[in-house]
Amino acid sequence: MSKIIFFSCNLCIGGMEKALVTLINSIDTKKDEVTLVLEHKEGELCKELNKNVKIVDYDLSSNRNIIIRRFINLVKKIKFVIQNYHKYDCAISYATYSVLSSQMARKCSKNSIIFIHSDYYSLYNGEEEKIREFFQEIQADKFNKIIFVSKESREKLIKVIPEIKAKSLVLGNLVDYKNIIELANKEEIKMNDKKNNIVFVGRLDDHSKNISQLIEKINNNKEKDKFNLYIVGTGPDEIKLKKLCKSSNIIFLGEKENPYPYIKASDYLILSSKYEGFPMVYSEATLLDTKIITTVPVEDEQICYNGKNVIRLEKDLSNFDEIISGIVKHKMDSEVPKMDFEVINKNKMKIFKKIVTNK
């Protein structure tokens, strides 16, 4: 029996958090002992985690006094490391941006792994010095393996940090296909059959998701009466984004605990992001027969997307009007390719198992 420990921040609803829960739930806890350490034990996804998984609440201090906060967290860290030093067969830092997760994982096992979920090259606008500084801070080069969830983000980063090439690989996120299909069928959403229905699902964080520019494009689109954009989610920029709306065809639905009926009922899922790793909603949309309009390259090592069910939107959204004109005149009549997510997940878990056992 292998002892595996994961480190992350919390289990609030998000793409990375959902991917983590799906991965952990795919591990056979009769054969492997799994522990998850959270900086803060919070979030709705806690209840979805396998009951055989031990959750440790690290309870990272947020004391307002920076000196007191640092002292408390230093003591916590020393105590944790002493109790868990090289205690596990494999330690995984899942939240890339967490320096604490990175430090802990490398102390808990000789076989340490870090996941890279975002496109950090685009996140830092290609500024190589800043990219190197970040990866030096989390000490990515000290891990045994570096797992990227998308091929493009790996290739971009290797150009900046070529020394990580030998220890890095791509392993796309697993899809909780049974649960997603079940949730999608729980509610029937009625949308306007006379219009093209487009849905955005995600956190309303304009810095990364670029939603304000999407709204501006729709405000000025000459054919906006022929399609609707449904925005599912909430976030720090929600009020600002609502104020930008000048079109009645942009509908804010707020946060939905179950967004899948909305994805299923839509003709298209849209992503206007400036940067992403591999968005979970790609696989979810494909599973639910919804086509994709996206600024982010759609790639997965084992899932075959094609140009028929994916429309590439330029990063600056310059071809948005052209895309809308095309789908308004003739809806894409091609079917979304059917994929066996059970087989795909099994293949990915075989790769994961080899990494965990260091074979």
ZAMARGU-4260 file (C-alpha; in steps of 0.2 Angstrom, whole numbers, plus 5000, padded with zeros to 4 digits):
<rodrens>
0) 5000/5000/5000 | 5007/5017/4995 | 5005/5032/5006 | 5001/5048/4996 | 4999/5065/5002
5) 4992/5080/4993 | 4994/5099/4997 | 4982/5112/4992 | 4973/5128/4998 | 4955/5124/5000
10) 4940/5115/4991 | 4930/5130/4986 | 4922/5128/4969 | 4934/5130/4955 | 4941/5121/4940
15) 4958/5116/4949 | 4948/5111/4965 | 4936/5100/4955 | 4950/5092/4946 | 4959/5088/4962
20) 4943/5080/4970 | 4941/5070/4954 | 4959/5064/4954 | 4959/5059/4973 | 4942/5050/4971
25) 4949/5040/4957 | 4963/5033/4968 | 4958/5016/4975 | 4959/5019/4994 | 4959/5000/4997
30) 4976/4999/4990 | 4983/5017/4994 | 4982/5028/5009 | 4977/5046/5004 | 4979/5061/5014
35) 4974/5079/5009 | 4982/5094/5018 | 4972/5110/5015 | 4978/5127/5021 | 4960/5130/5026
40) 4948/5116/5027 | 4933/5125/5018 | 4923/5124/5002 | 4908/5115/4996 | 4919/5102/4987
45) 4924/5095/5004 | 4908/5085/5005 | 4912/5077/4988 | 4928/5069/4993 | 4930/5051/4996
50) 4926/5047/5015 | 4941/5036/5016 | 4953/5051/5012 | 4960/5059/5028 | 4958/5078/5027
55) 4971/5088/5038 | 4966/5106/5041 | 4983/5115/5042 | 4974/5131/5047 | 4986/5144/5040
60) 4986/5159/5051 | 4979/5175/5044 | 4984/5186/5060 | 4984/5204/5055 | 5000/5207/5063
65) 5013/5201/5050 | 5026/5197/5063 | 5014/5187/5074 | 5007/5178/5058 | 5024/5173/5052
70) 5030/5167/5068 | 5014/5156/5070 | 5015/5149/5053 | 5034/5146/5055 | 5031/5136/5071
75) 5016/5126/5062 | 5028/5122/5048 | 5042/5116/5058 | 5031/5105/5069 | 5022/5098/5053
80) 5039/5094/5045 | 5046/5085/5060 | 5030/5074/5061 | 5030/5070/5043 | 5047/5071/5036
85) 5049/5058/5022 | 5034/5049/5029 | 5025/5046/5013 | 5029/5037/4997 | 5023/5052/4986
90) 5019/5070/4990 | 5010/5081/4978 | 5009/5100/4978 | 4993/5103/4969 | 4991/5122/4971
95) 5005/5128/4960 | 5004/5146/4967 | 5006/5140/4985 | 5023/5142/4991 | 5018/5133/5007
100) 5012/5118/4997 | 5028/5117/4988 | 5039/5118/5003 | 5029/5104/5012 | 5028/5092/4998
105) 5046/5091/4996 | 5049/5088/5014 | 5036/5074/5016 | 5043/5062/5003 | 5058/5059/4992
110) 5046/5057/4978 | 5039/5074/4976 | 5027/5081/4962 | 5021/5098/4958 | 5006/5101/4946
115) 5006/5117/4934 | 4988/5122/4931 | 4990/5138/4922 | 4999/5146/4907 | 5012/5155/4917
120) 5020/5162/4902 | 5005/5171/4897 | 5000/5176/4915 | 5017/5185/4916 | 5015/5192/4898
125) 5031/5183/4892 | 5042/5192/4905 | 5055/5179/4907 | 5063/5186/4923 | 5046/5186/4932
130) 5043/5169/4926 | 5060/5163/4933 | 5057/5172/4949 | 5041/5163/4952 | 5047/5146/4948
135) 5062/5149/4959 | 5051/5154/4973 | 5041/5138/4973 | 5057/5129/4969 | 5049/5119/4955
140) 5066/5112/4949 | 5068/5103/4966 | 5053/5091/4962 | 5055/5074/4955 | 5042/5077/4942
145) 5033/5092/4936 | 5015/5089/4928 | 5007/5101/4916 | 4989/5099/4912 | 4991/5106/4895
150) 5004/5103/4881 | 5005/5122/4876 | 5009/5128/4894 | 5023/5115/4895 | 5031/5120/4879
155) 5030/5139/4883 | 5038/5136/4900 | 5052/5125/4893 | 5058/5139/4882 | 5061/5150/4897
160) 5066/5136/4909 | 5074/5122/4898 | 5082/5113/4913 | 5064/5107/4918 | 5061/5098/4902
165) 5068/5081/4907 | 5057/5080/4923 | 5041/5087/4915 | 5027/5079/4907 | 5009/5082/4902
170) 4994/5074/4911 | 4977/5081/4907 | 4963/5082/4921 | 4952/5068/4923 | 4933/5071/4920
175) 4920/5065/4933 | 4909/5060/4918 | 4896/5050/4928 | 4892/5064/4940 | 4892/5077/4927
180) 4879/5068/4916 | 4869/5065/4931 | 4869/5083/4937 | 4866/5089/4919 | 4850/5079/4918
185) 4843/5085/4935 | 4836/5100/4928 | 4829/5105/4911 | 4833/5123/4906 | 4823/5131/4893
190) 4832/5143/4881 | 4826/5153/4866 | 4825/5141/4852 | 4825/5155/4839 | 4842/5162/4845
195) 4859/5155/4846 | 4862/5152/4865 | 4880/5155/4871 | 4885/5151/4889 | 4900/5157/4899
200) 4904/5147/4915 | 4917/5153/4927 | 4924/5165/4940 | 4920/5183/4936 | 4938/5189/4937
205) 4941/5201/4923 | 4960/5201/4924 | 4961/5183/4918 | 4944/5180/4910 | 4943/5196/4900
210) 4924/5197/4901 | 4923/5216/4900 | 4930/5215/4882 | 4918/5201/4878 | 4904/5212/4884
215) 4910/5227/4874 | 4911/5216/4859 | 4893/5211/4861 | 4887/5229/4865 | 4893/5234/4848
220) 4888/5219/4838 | 4876/5222/4824 | 4868/5205/4826 | 4866/5204/4845 | 4847/5202/4843
225) 4850/5185/4836 | 4860/5177/4851 | 4860/5177/4870 | 4875/5176/4881 | 4871/5168/4898
230) 4885/5171/4911 | 4885/5158/4925 | 4896/5163/4940 | 4901/5176/4952 | 4917/5185/4957
235) 4926/5201/4962 | 4921/5210/4946 | 4903/5206/4945 | 4896/5223/4949 | 4908/5231/4937
240) 4904/5219/4923 | 4885/5222/4925 | 4887/5241/4923 | 4896/5238/4907 | 4881/5229/4899
245) 4871/5239/4887 | 4862/5224/4879 | 4847/5214/4885 | 4854/5199/4877 | 4868/5197/4891
250) 4860/5188/4905 | 4869/5186/4922 | 4863/5170/4931 | 4874/5171/4946 | 4883/5157/4954
255) 4875/5140/4951 | 4880/5125/4962 | 4875/5114/4947 | 4880/5123/4931 | 4879/5108/4920
260) 4861/5110/4914 | 4865/5127/4907 | 4880/5120/4898 | 4869/5106/4891 | 4855/5118/4885
265) 4867/5130/4876 | 4873/5129/4858 | 4890/5135/4862 | 4902/5137/4877 | 4913/5153/4876
270) 4930/5156/4885 | 4937/5174/4882 | 4952/5171/4894 | 4969/5179/4892 | 4977/5164/4899
275) 4972/5146/4905 | 4980/5129/4908 | 4967/5117/4902 | 4950/5123/4907 | 4939/5109/4914
280) 4924/5116/4905 | 4931/5110/4888 | 4929/5092/4893 | 4913/5095/4902 | 4906/5104/4886
285) 4911/5090/4875 | 4903/5077/4886 | 4887/5087/4886 | 4887/5089/4867 | 4890/5108/4867
290) 4902/5116/4855 | 4916/5128/4860 | 4921/5146/4856 | 4938/5149/4864 | 4954/5160/4865
295) 4963/5146/4873 | 4971/5132/4862 | 4961/5116/4865 | 4973/5102/4868 | 4973/5086/4878
300) 4985/5072/4876 | 4971/5059/4875 | 4956/5068/4870 | 4954/5072/4852 | 4946/5089/4848
305) 4944/5095/4831 | 4940/5111/4821 | 4922/5106/4818 | 4916/5107/4836 | 4929/5121/4842
310) 4930/5139/4835 | 4946/5148/4839 | 4943/5166/4845 | 4958/5177/4844 | 4965/5183/4861
315) 4960/5201/4857 | 4943/5195/4852 | 4946/5203/4835 | 4936/5190/4825 | 4922/5189/4837
320) 4910/5198/4825 | 4915/5186/4811 | 4912/5171/4822 | 4894/5178/4827 | 4890/5181/4809
325) 4895/5163/4804 | 4885/5155/4818 | 4870/5166/4815 | 4869/5162/4797 | 4871/5144/4799
330) 4873/5135/4815 | 4887/5123/4815 | 4878/5107/4811 | 4893/5095/4815 | 4891/5084/4830
335) 4903/5085/4845 | 4914/5070/4844 | 4909/5056/4856 | 4923/5051/4868 | 4924/5036/4880
340) 4929/5046/4896 | 4929/5030/4906 | 4944/5023/4895 | 4952/5041/4895 | 4952/5042/4914
345) 4958/5024/4916 | 4973/5028/4904 | 4977/5044/4914 | 4976/5035/4930 | 4989/5022/4924
350) 5001/5036/4920 | 4997/5044/4937 | 5001/5027/4946 | 5018/5026/4937 | 5022/5043/4943
355) 5017/5040/4961 | 5027/5024/4962 | 5041/5032/4953 | 5042/5019/4940
</rodrens>
